[in-house]
Amino acid sequence: MTVDEQAPAPAEAGSLKLSVGAVFSAGTLNAGRVLAMAAAAAAPGSSDPVDAALAVQLAAERPDIPPVTVAEDDVDPARVDRRYSLTRVRDLQRPAEKGYRDVVIMRGDLASVLANTKTTREDRSVVLKNADLSSRRGNRVLAVASAIVEEGDKVGDFKFQGFVELRSSAPGAFAEDVAARPDSWARVNLWSVSLRLQHWSNVLAIVILSLTGFYIMDPFFGPVATDNAQQAGYLMGWVRFIHFTTAFIWLVIGAARVVSAFRSRDRYLRWPTLWPLKKKDDVKQLGNVLSHYLLLKDHAPLYMAHNPLQQLGYTGMYVFGAIQMLTGLTLYGLVHKNSNWFWAMMSAPTDWFGIGPVRVFHAIMMFLIWCFVVLHIYLAVRSDSLERHGGISSMINGGVWMRRGSKPVDAPKIG
């Protein structure tokens, strides 16, 4: 059973060297448990290089999860018309579940496994984008799904659990690819390069726009305009040029964020994260976070990414940013309102409310954005000082540190 669950020829099995790369979890189980499921689906006494690579990786990465054995009758191998195997596992160690019984593991080709599991459109999109990245790196993916065997030997619905990257290794380098044994902390790659670039680009744009915008509102230095234009110089013109240029760059950054909300392979960038209160428990957790910030509770719920209060703040920031962009385009459109219909439409609010009120509103939005920035910096420093997970540095290197065994609200158990 190779990546596509098609056994290689005997001559290839002994020479083919494989190693396990990244393990992607679909959100129900952590990466270690997904790896354990993939390894548990091997046939008894299998000499397949895929099964060997999975067993070695599991022993090195998760020695706390004992290997399992399955009977020949419990394995239904892949076929030409079905590119996945079905293995009934009776002693797989996994977190306790109410009414838990035997588990049937589906393992094989990603498209075939996804076609036979119940996944939402959003989850499927995230899985496919991560798998596409693995493929572009030259890796193959081995998909894993599982179903509970219920009363009467009835197999329930299969739930997609994740996939394991498999890559070829040069002879002798196989052992070097195996991860070290776990210690008390685990570094989790959280924020993608694109998000970090957007974050720091936003920071730079907001600083430049605020400084130049404040100067346009109140020229607090430089020559004062007089009847002699040459004596006044062109300082205001340069400031306005920098302001407008940065504003259009900020519009591009905002458009990129909108696209990533629907196209990104990172679940923390997708549009559902913008509204964290999707069920009753989310509202309860929001109350717990507020109680902690108000010093009514000693501990806050553990989140790997943003807790509900933080996410609502960031979503509000997106709304403020969008409003600021629209009012900025309204004021900029005054210069070109007679040139075409688009700028005439964009500048229409100045006809309804007047130029002065729109400018004042634009300035107020700037100060509100800076209120968020100051609060954001304070809470980020406070959280990092108390939890010591490297949240601030994560916006530089993309990773946070989580204690093994901890269970974030928004992610599988760490470890």
C-alpha positions as CSV (number, residue, x, y, z in Angstrom):
1,M,0.0,0.0,0.0
2,T,1.8,3.1,-1.3
3,V,0.5,6.5,-1.2
4,D,-2.3,5.5,-3.6
5,E,-2.7,2.2,-1.7
6,Q,-1.3,0.2,-4.6
7,A,1.4,-2.2,-3.5
8,P,4.8,-1.8,-5.3
9,A,6.5,-4.6,-7.0
10,P,8.7,-6.7,-4.7
11,A,11.9,-5.5,-6.3
12,E,10.9,-1.9,-5.6
13,A,9.8,-2.4,-2.0
14,G,13.3,-3.2,-0.8
15,S,15.0,-0.3,-2.6
16,L,12.4,2.5,-2.1
17,K,13.2,4.8,0.8
18,L,10.4,6.9,2.2
19,S,10.2,9.3,5.1
20,V,7.3,11.1,6.7
21,G,7.1,14.8,6.3
22,A,4.4,17.1,7.8
23,V,1.2,15.7,9.2
24,F,-1.9,17.7,8.5
25,S,-4.8,17.5,10.9
26,A,-8.3,18.4,9.8
27,G,-9.1,19.6,13.3
28,T,-10.5,16.7,15.2
29,L,-7.3,14.9,16.2
30,N,-3.8,16.3,16.7
31,A,-1.1,15.5,14.3
32,G,0.3,12.6,16.5
33,R,-3.1,10.9,16.5
34,V,-3.5,11.2,12.7
35,L,-0.1,9.7,12.3
36,A,-1.0,6.8,14.7
37,M,-4.2,6.1,12.7
38,A,-2.2,6.0,9.4
39,A,0.3,3.6,10.9
40,A,-2.4,1.4,12.5
41,A,-4.0,0.7,9.1
42,A,-1.0,-1.4,8.0
43,A,-1.6,-5.1,7.1
44,P,-0.1,-7.7,9.5
45,G,3.6,-8.2,8.7
46,S,3.6,-5.6,6.0
47,S,7.0,-4.9,4.3
48,D,5.6,-2.0,2.4
49,P,8.0,1.1,2.6
50,V,5.0,3.3,3.4
51,D,4.1,1.2,6.4
52,A,7.7,1.0,7.5
53,A,8.1,4.8,7.3
54,L,4.9,5.4,9.3
55,A,6.0,2.9,12.0
56,V,9.4,4.5,12.4
57,Q,8.0,8.0,12.5
58,L,5.4,7.0,15.1
59,A,7.9,5.3,17.3
60,A,10.2,8.3,17.2
61,E,7.6,11.1,17.5
62,R,5.0,9.5,19.8
63,P,6.5,6.7,21.9
64,D,3.6,7.1,24.2
65,I,1.2,5.6,21.6
66,P,1.8,1.9,21.4
67,P,1.7,0.2,18.0
68,V,-1.3,-2.0,17.3
69,T,-1.7,-5.3,15.5
70,V,-4.6,-6.2,13.2
71,A,-5.8,-9.6,12.0
72,E,-5.7,-10.5,8.3
73,D,-9.5,-10.7,8.3
74,D,-9.7,-7.1,9.5
75,V,-7.9,-5.7,6.5
76,D,-9.8,-5.0,3.2
77,P,-7.0,-3.8,0.9
78,A,-7.3,-1.3,-1.9
79,R,-8.5,-2.3,-5.3
80,V,-8.1,-0.9,-8.8
81,D,-11.7,0.5,-8.5
82,R,-11.2,1.7,-4.9
83,R,-8.0,3.5,-4.2
84,Y,-8.1,3.2,-0.4
85,S,-8.0,0.4,2.1
86,L,-10.3,-0.3,5.1
87,T,-8.8,-1.6,8.3
88,R,-10.7,-2.5,11.4
89,V,-8.6,-1.6,14.5
90,R,-9.7,-3.0,17.9
91,D,-7.0,-1.7,20.2
92,L,-6.0,1.8,18.9
93,Q,-5.2,4.1,21.8
94,R,-7.0,7.4,21.4
95,P,-8.8,9.9,23.6
96,A,-11.7,8.4,25.5
97,E,-15.1,8.7,23.8
98,K,-18.5,8.0,25.1
99,G,-19.8,4.8,23.6
100,Y,-16.5,4.2,21.9
101,R,-16.0,0.9,20.1
102,D,-13.8,-0.4,17.4
103,V,-12.6,1.9,14.6
104,V,-12.5,1.4,10.9
105,I,-9.6,3.4,9.3
106,M,-9.9,4.4,5.7
107,R,-6.4,5.2,4.2
108,G,-5.4,6.0,0.7
109,D,-5.7,8.5,-2.2
110,L,-6.9,11.9,-1.1
111,A,-9.6,12.4,-3.7
112,S,-11.0,8.9,-3.1
113,V,-11.1,9.3,0.7
114,L,-12.6,12.8,0.5
115,A,-15.3,11.5,-1.8
116,N,-16.4,8.9,0.8
117,T,-16.3,11.2,3.9
118,K,-18.6,13.9,5.2
119,T,-16.7,17.2,5.1
120,T,-17.9,20.8,4.8
121,R,-17.1,22.8,1.7
122,E,-14.9,25.1,3.8
123,D,-12.9,22.2,5.4
124,R,-12.5,20.5,2.0
125,S,-11.1,23.7,0.5
126,V,-8.5,24.0,3.3
127,V,-7.5,20.3,2.9
128,L,-7.1,20.5,-0.8
129,K,-5.0,23.7,-0.6
130,N,-2.6,22.1,1.9
131,A,-2.4,19.0,-0.2
132,D,-1.7,21.1,-3.3
133,L,1.2,22.7,-1.5
134,S,2.6,19.3,-0.5
135,S,2.4,18.2,-4.1
136,R,4.2,21.3,-5.4
137,R,7.0,20.5,-3.0
138,G,7.3,17.0,-4.6
139,N,5.6,15.1,-1.8
140,R,2.7,12.7,-1.9
141,V,-0.2,12.7,0.6
142,L,-1.7,9.7,2.3
143,A,-5.3,10.6,3.4
144,V,-6.8,9.2,6.6
145,A,-10.4,8.9,7.7
146,S,-12.1,7.0,10.5
147,A,-15.5,5.7,11.5
148,I,-16.8,4.2,14.7
149,V,-18.2,0.7,14.7
150,E,-21.5,0.9,16.5
151,E,-23.9,-1.6,17.9
152,G,-24.7,-4.5,15.6
153,D,-21.3,-4.2,13.8
154,K,-22.6,-1.2,11.9
155,V,-19.9,1.1,10.6
156,G,-20.9,4.8,11.1
157,D,-20.1,7.7,8.8
158,F,-16.5,8.2,8.0
159,K,-14.9,11.5,9.2
160,F,-11.9,12.9,7.5
161,Q,-9.0,13.2,10.0
162,G,-6.1,14.5,7.9
163,F,-3.2,13.4,5.8
164,V,0.4,12.4,6.1
165,E,3.1,13.7,3.7
166,L,5.4,11.0,2.2
167,R,8.6,11.9,0.5
168,S,11.5,9.9,-1.0
169,S,14.8,9.9,1.0
170,A,18.3,9.3,0.0
171,P,19.8,6.1,1.5
172,G,21.2,6.8,4.9
173,A,19.3,10.1,5.3
174,F,16.1,8.4,6.5
175,A,17.0,8.5,10.2
176,E,17.9,12.2,9.9
177,D,14.4,13.0,8.8
178,V,12.8,11.5,11.8
179,A,11.7,14.0,14.4
180,A,13.3,14.0,17.8
181,R,11.5,12.7,20.8
182,P,9.0,15.2,22.2
183,D,9.9,17.4,25.2
184,S,7.6,19.5,27.4
185,W,7.0,22.2,24.8
186,A,6.1,22.1,21.1
187,R,6.6,24.8,18.5
188,V,3.5,25.1,16.3
189,N,3.7,26.9,13.0
190,L,0.7,29.2,13.1
191,W,0.9,32.3,10.9
192,S,1.7,32.0,7.2
193,V,4.2,34.1,5.4
194,S,1.4,35.9,3.5
195,L,-0.4,36.9,6.7
196,R,2.8,38.2,8.3
197,L,3.6,40.2,5.2
198,Q,0.1,41.7,5.3
199,H,0.4,42.4,9.0
200,W,3.6,44.4,8.8
201,S,2.6,46.1,5.5
202,N,-0.6,47.3,7.3
203,V,1.5,48.6,10.2
204,L,3.8,50.6,7.9
205,A,0.8,51.9,5.8
206,I,-1.2,53.0,8.9
207,V,1.9,54.8,10.3
208,I,2.6,56.6,7.1
209,L,-1.0,57.5,6.4
210,S,-1.5,58.7,9.9
211,L,1.5,61.0,9.9
212,T,0.8,62.4,6.5
213,G,-2.9,62.7,7.2
214,F,-2.4,64.5,10.4
215,Y,-0.1,67.0,8.6
216,I,-2.6,67.5,5.9
217,M,-5.2,68.2,8.6
218,D,-2.9,70.5,10.6
219,P,0.5,71.5,9.0
220,F,2.5,71.8,12.2
221,F,5.9,72.5,10.6
222,G,7.4,73.8,7.4
223,P,6.7,77.0,5.4
224,V,3.4,78.7,5.8
225,A,1.5,79.5,2.6
226,T,1.7,83.2,1.7
227,D,0.8,85.3,-1.3
228,N,4.2,84.2,-2.7
229,A,3.8,80.5,-3.8
230,Q,7.5,80.1,-4.3
231,Q,8.2,81.1,-0.7
232,A,5.7,78.5,0.5
233,G,7.4,75.7,-1.4
234,Y,5.8,72.4,-2.3
235,L,6.0,70.5,1.0
236,M,2.2,70.0,1.2
237,G,2.2,68.7,-2.3
238,W,4.8,66.0,-1.4
239,V,2.9,65.1,1.8
240,R,-0.3,64.7,-0.2
241,F,1.5,62.6,-2.8
242,I,2.9,60.2,-0.2
243,H,-0.5,60.0,1.5
244,F,-2.3,59.2,-1.7
245,T,0.3,56.7,-2.9
246,T,0.3,54.9,0.4
247,A,-3.5,54.9,0.4
248,F,-3.7,53.1,-2.9
249,I,-1.0,50.6,-1.7
250,W,-3.2,50.0,1.4
251,L,-6.2,49.4,-0.9
252,V,-4.1,46.6,-2.6
253,I,-3.2,45.1,0.8
254,G,-6.9,45.1,1.7
255,A,-7.9,43.5,-1.5
256,A,-5.2,40.8,-1.0
257,R,-6.7,40.1,2.5
258,V,-10.2,39.7,1.0
259,V,-8.9,37.2,-1.6
260,S,-7.0,35.2,1.0
261,A,-10.2,35.0,3.1
262,F,-11.6,32.8,0.3
263,R,-8.6,31.3,-1.3
264,S,-6.0,30.7,1.5
265,R,-5.1,27.1,2.5
266,D,-4.7,28.4,6.1
267,R,-7.8,27.9,8.2
268,Y,-6.9,30.9,10.4
269,L,-7.1,33.1,7.4
270,R,-10.4,31.9,6.0
271,W,-13.5,34.0,6.3
272,P,-15.3,31.9,9.0
273,T,-12.6,33.1,11.5
274,L,-13.8,36.7,11.1
275,W,-16.9,35.9,13.2
276,P,-15.9,33.6,16.1
277,L,-19.3,33.4,17.8
278,K,-20.8,30.5,15.8
279,K,-22.3,28.5,18.7
280,K,-23.4,28.8,22.3
281,D,-20.0,27.6,23.6
282,D,-18.2,30.4,21.8
283,V,-20.4,33.0,23.6
284,K,-19.6,31.3,26.9
285,Q,-15.8,31.4,26.1
286,L,-16.1,35.0,25.2
287,G,-17.6,35.6,28.7
288,N,-14.7,33.7,30.3
289,V,-12.1,35.8,28.4
290,L,-13.8,39.0,29.4
291,S,-13.9,37.8,33.1
292,H,-10.2,37.1,32.9
293,Y,-9.4,40.5,31.4
294,L,-11.5,42.2,34.1
295,L,-9.5,40.3,36.8
296,L,-12.6,38.2,37.8
297,K,-11.0,35.0,36.8
298,D,-7.4,33.8,37.3
299,H,-7.2,31.9,34.0
300,A,-8.5,32.5,30.5
301,P,-9.5,29.8,28.0
302,L,-6.4,28.6,26.0
303,Y,-6.5,29.5,22.3
304,M,-3.8,28.8,19.8
305,A,-4.8,31.6,17.5
306,H,-7.1,34.5,18.6
307,N,-9.6,34.2,21.4
308,P,-13.1,35.4,20.6
309,L,-12.5,38.9,22.1
310,Q,-9.3,39.3,20.1
311,Q,-10.9,38.1,16.9
312,L,-13.9,40.5,17.3
313,G,-11.4,43.3,17.8
314,Y,-9.5,42.3,14.6
315,T,-12.8,42.0,12.7
316,G,-13.7,45.4,13.9
317,M,-10.4,46.7,12.7
318,Y,-11.1,45.3,9.3
319,V,-14.5,47.2,9.3
320,F,-12.8,50.4,10.4
321,G,-10.1,50.0,7.7
322,A,-12.8,49.5,5.0
323,I,-14.7,52.6,6.2
324,Q,-11.4,54.6,6.2
325,M,-10.6,53.4,2.7
326,L,-14.1,54.4,1.5
327,T,-14.0,57.9,3.1
328,G,-10.5,58.4,1.7
329,L,-11.6,57.5,-1.8
330,T,-14.5,59.9,-1.3
331,L,-12.2,62.8,-0.5
332,Y,-9.7,61.8,-3.3
333,G,-12.6,61.7,-5.8
334,L,-13.2,65.4,-5.3
335,V,-10.2,66.1,-7.5
336,H,-11.5,63.9,-10.3
337,K,-15.3,64.0,-9.9
338,N,-15.8,65.7,-13.2
339,S,-13.6,63.4,-15.2
340,N,-15.6,60.2,-15.1
341,W,-18.6,58.5,-13.5
342,F,-16.6,56.4,-11.1
343,W,-15.1,59.3,-9.2
344,A,-18.4,61.2,-9.4
345,M,-20.0,58.2,-7.6
346,M,-17.2,57.9,-5.1
347,S,-17.3,61.6,-4.2
348,A,-21.2,61.7,-3.9
349,P,-21.1,61.6,0.0
350,T,-19.5,65.0,0.0
351,D,-22.6,66.3,-1.8
352,W,-24.9,64.7,0.8
353,F,-23.0,65.6,4.0
354,G,-20.6,68.3,2.9
355,I,-16.8,68.2,2.5
356,G,-16.0,69.3,6.0
357,P,-18.0,66.6,7.9
358,V,-16.5,63.9,5.7
359,R,-13.0,65.2,6.5
360,V,-13.8,65.3,10.2
361,F,-15.2,61.7,10.1
362,H,-12.0,60.6,8.2
363,A,-9.9,62.1,11.0
364,I,-12.0,60.5,13.7
365,M,-11.6,57.1,12.1
366,M,-7.8,57.6,12.2
367,F,-7.9,58.2,15.9
368,L,-10.2,55.2,16.5
369,I,-7.8,53.0,14.6
370,W,-4.9,54.2,16.8
371,C,-7.0,53.4,19.9
372,F,-7.1,49.8,18.6
373,V,-3.4,49.8,17.9
374,V,-2.5,50.9,21.4
375,L,-4.8,48.4,23.0
376,H,-3.6,45.7,20.6
377,I,0.1,46.3,21.6
378,Y,-0.8,46.3,25.3
379,L,-2.8,43.1,25.2
380,A,-0.1,41.4,23.0
381,V,2.6,42.3,25.5
382,R,0.4,41.3,28.5
383,S,-0.5,37.9,27.0
384,D,3.1,37.1,26.0
385,S,4.3,38.1,29.5
386,L,1.8,35.9,31.3
387,E,1.6,32.9,28.9
388,R,5.1,33.0,27.5
389,H,4.2,31.4,24.2
390,G,6.0,33.7,21.9
391,G,2.9,35.4,20.5
392,I,4.7,38.6,19.7
393,S,7.6,36.9,17.9
394,S,5.1,34.7,16.0
395,M,4.3,37.7,13.8
396,I,8.0,37.6,12.8
397,N,8.8,33.9,12.6
398,G,5.2,32.5,12.3
399,G,5.4,30.0,15.2
400,V,4.1,29.9,18.8
401,W,5.2,27.6,21.7
402,M,2.6,25.5,23.4
403,R,3.0,23.1,26.3
404,R,2.6,19.5,25.3
405,G,-0.6,18.0,26.5
406,S,-2.4,21.3,26.5
407,K,-5.8,21.5,24.7
408,P,-6.5,24.8,23.0
409,V,-10.2,25.6,22.4
410,D,-9.6,26.2,18.7
411,A,-7.1,23.3,17.9
412,P,-6.4,19.7,18.7
413,K,-4.5,18.6,21.8
414,I,-0.8,19.6,21.6
415,G,1.7,16.8,21.5
